[in-house]
């Protein structure tokens, strides 16, 4: 009986030793998991997010008024169309030589059969409305607004034929078709009121911290957007 009892105690001690050997391995895994999670806490710290959301900017007049994002800022203001006319209208940018069908024939045809390139440039109908503090930026806003005032050119090969009745006139023309369109600006910088180090190129200017509002809509613009350009014949 004593021998059997001693054997049981020995088996119990062996089992206990086996259990104790697992605990160091478990401790090492816990340590590794703790190290793996630590960078996540650092990346999510509010200090880093706050620093990245502001930028130091200077207004030309040293004020803290809102700033539209332009070529010199990290973020850019966009222009978005929100409304347009249902119909278009035409500008004739070039008129070629006139041709008249004789009166003493049943009908006639006319083909100019030449190629013509016409350059065009207008500033038609562009109107920008923004808050008073941003009035000085009208030239910059006009540059990023889609405008019919931008230049272009139209090239047409008049190889097709116009069929005319006796006495009718025909004239090759080039047309730019346009449509009245209204839009808004999207994205703006708002001052936090906190000063910051000025730009090295303007050391005496007042600079402030600004936050970028990427989806904010503001102001408005209207213009006559180019829809298409083409060549045809004017018949009368």
Protein Blocks (a to p, Z undefined) as FASTA:
>chain_A
ZZmmmmmmmmmmmmmmmmmmmmmmmmmmmmmmmmmmmmmmmmmpmklmmmmmpccdddfk
lpabdcdddfkbmbdcddddfbdcfbdcdddfbdcddddddfkbfbdcddfkpadddddd
ddehiacdddfklmmmmmmmmmmpccfkbgcddddddfbccdddehiacddddddddddd
ddddediaddehiacdddfklmmbccddddddfkbcedjddddddfbdcdddddZZ
